[in-house]
Amino acid sequence: MNKVRFILLCAVVLLASCAPVFREDIMKDASLNPFLSELNANAASYEGKLFVFAGMLDTTRVTKEGSLIEAVFIPVDRWGRPGDYMESVRFLALYPLEKGILDPLIFRKNRLITIAAIYKGVRIDRLGEIEYPFSYFEISDFRLWEDPYPAYNPSPYWWYDPWYDPWFPHRRWR
């Protein structure tokens, strides 16, 4: 009897680990990993279409329209999990004010986010000191991934702290 329970538990864990990031209907209706340069070149033909992709956050601004995130594009796998970086292409995505706000302290630089968003066209905004044509999306749903390098508070009692490693560069104050 215990062997059957163990096998069932393992099956549930394996099936849950292969679950998509978003609901099945969103994943079925959306296109994965759009080529942002192609979207910008043919903006009129892609407007209103749903896409699923990921990004590494650069900035999050709260505006009158809602929360506007600027991120670097990252492709996703078929379940919606972020993959490897391919190229440095930026996009803007708006989370409407009616749905709430995205706190800039939580949605901070270098966090990974997977979004299901509707393409709205090209929006010219500032990137440093230049005007840059961003692909512009409206977020329908999102998943913020766990911070791979959380802030670490080194113990003053380093000889007692089993996790203390002074040579590991990501375990320092930000």
C-alpha positions in Angstrom: 0.0 0.0 0.0 2.8 2.4 0.8 4.5 1.6 -2.5 1.3 2.6 -4.4 1.1 5.9 -2.4 4.7 6.6 -3.2 4.2 6.0 -6.9 1.0 8.2 -7.0 2.9 11.0 -5.2 5.8 10.8 -7.6 3.3 10.9 -10.6 1.6 14.0 -9.2 4.9 15.8 -8.6 6.1 15.0 -12.1 2.8 16.1 -13.7 2.8 19.3 -11.7 6.4 20.1 -12.8 5.4 20.0 -16.5 2.4 22.4 -16.0 2.4 25.5 -18.1 2.9 28.9 -16.5 -0.5 30.3 -17.7 -3.9 28.7 -18.1 -4.3 26.3 -21.0 -6.6 28.6 -23.0 -4.0 31.4 -22.9 -1.2 29.1 -24.0 -3.3 27.7 -26.8 -4.5 31.2 -28.1 -1.1 32.9 -27.8 1.9 32.9 -30.1 5.2 32.2 -28.3 8.3 34.3 -28.7 7.5 37.0 -31.3 10.3 38.5 -33.3 10.1 42.1 -32.0 11.8 43.5 -35.1 9.1 41.9 -37.3 6.3 43.1 -35.0 7.7 46.7 -35.3 8.1 46.5 -39.0 4.5 45.2 -39.5 2.8 46.8 -36.5 -0.7 47.1 -38.1 -1.0 43.4 -38.9 0.0 42.2 -35.4 -2.0 44.7 -33.3 -4.4 43.0 -30.9 -2.7 39.6 -31.0 -1.7 37.8 -27.8 1.9 36.8 -27.3 3.7 34.9 -24.5 7.3 35.7 -23.8 9.7 36.6 -21.0 11.9 39.4 -20.1 14.6 40.6 -17.7 13.3 43.7 -16.0 15.2 46.9 -16.3 12.8 49.5 -14.8 9.2 49.6 -13.5 7.5 53.0 -13.5 4.0 53.7 -12.1 2.2 56.1 -14.4 -1.3 57.5 -14.8 -2.1 54.6 -17.2 -0.7 51.9 -14.9 2.6 50.2 -14.3 5.0 50.4 -17.2 7.8 47.9 -17.3 10.9 48.1 -19.5 12.6 44.8 -20.1 15.0 42.9 -22.3 13.3 40.2 -24.4 13.9 36.5 -23.5 12.3 33.6 -25.3 10.3 31.0 -23.5 9.9 27.2 -23.8 6.5 25.6 -24.7 5.4 25.8 -21.0 6.2 29.5 -20.7 9.4 29.2 -18.7 12.3 31.6 -19.6 15.1 30.3 -21.7 18.5 31.7 -22.7 19.2 35.2 -23.9 19.4 35.5 -27.6 19.7 39.1 -28.4 19.4 42.5 -26.7 16.0 43.8 -27.8 13.9 45.8 -25.4 10.1 46.2 -25.0 7.6 48.1 -22.9 4.6 46.4 -21.3 1.8 48.2 -19.5 -0.1 46.6 -16.6 -3.4 48.6 -16.5 -4.2 50.6 -13.4 -7.6 48.9 -13.2 -5.8 45.6 -12.5 -3.6 47.2 -9.8 0.0 48.4 -9.7 3.3 46.6 -9.9 5.5 47.7 -7.0 8.9 48.9 -8.3 10.6 47.4 -5.2 9.3 43.9 -6.1 9.5 44.3 -9.9 13.1 45.5 -9.7 16.0 45.3 -12.1 17.3 41.9 -13.1 14.1 39.9 -12.1 12.7 37.6 -14.7 9.1 37.9 -15.7 6.9 35.8 -18.1 4.0 37.8 -19.6 1.0 37.1 -21.7 0.4 40.4 -23.4 -1.5 41.9 -26.3 0.6 43.8 -28.9 -0.4 47.5 -29.1 2.2 48.8 -31.6 5.4 50.8 -31.4 6.0 53.4 -28.7 8.8 55.8 -28.9 10.4 56.4 -25.4 13.8 57.3 -24.0 16.5 54.8 -23.5 19.3 56.6 -21.8 19.8 59.8 -23.8 18.3 58.5 -27.1 14.8 58.0 -28.5 14.2 54.3 -29.0 11.3 52.5 -30.8 10.0 50.0 -28.2 7.5 47.2 -29.0 4.6 48.1 -26.8 2.3 45.5 -25.1 -0.6 45.5 -22.6 -0.2 42.7 -20.0 -3.1 40.3 -19.6 -1.3 38.0 -17.2 2.2 37.6 -15.8 4.4 35.4 -13.6 7.3 37.0 -11.7 10.0 34.4 -11.2 11.9 34.0 -8.0 14.9 36.2 -7.6 18.0 34.0 -8.4 20.2 36.2 -6.2 18.2 37.4 -3.2 19.7 40.0 -0.9 21.9 38.3 1.7 22.5 39.6 5.1 25.8 38.2 6.2 25.9 37.3 9.9 28.3 39.1 12.1 29.0 35.7 13.6 30.5 34.2 10.5 32.2 31.4 12.3 28.8 30.2 13.4 26.8 30.8 10.2 27.0 27.6 8.1 25.9 29.5 4.9 28.6 32.2 5.1 30.9 32.3 2.1 32.9 35.6 1.7 34.1 34.7 -1.8 30.6 34.1 -3.3 29.9 37.5 -5.0 26.1 37.4 -4.9 25.8 37.0 -1.2 26.4 40.6 -0.4 24.3 43.6 0.3 22.8 45.3 -2.8 
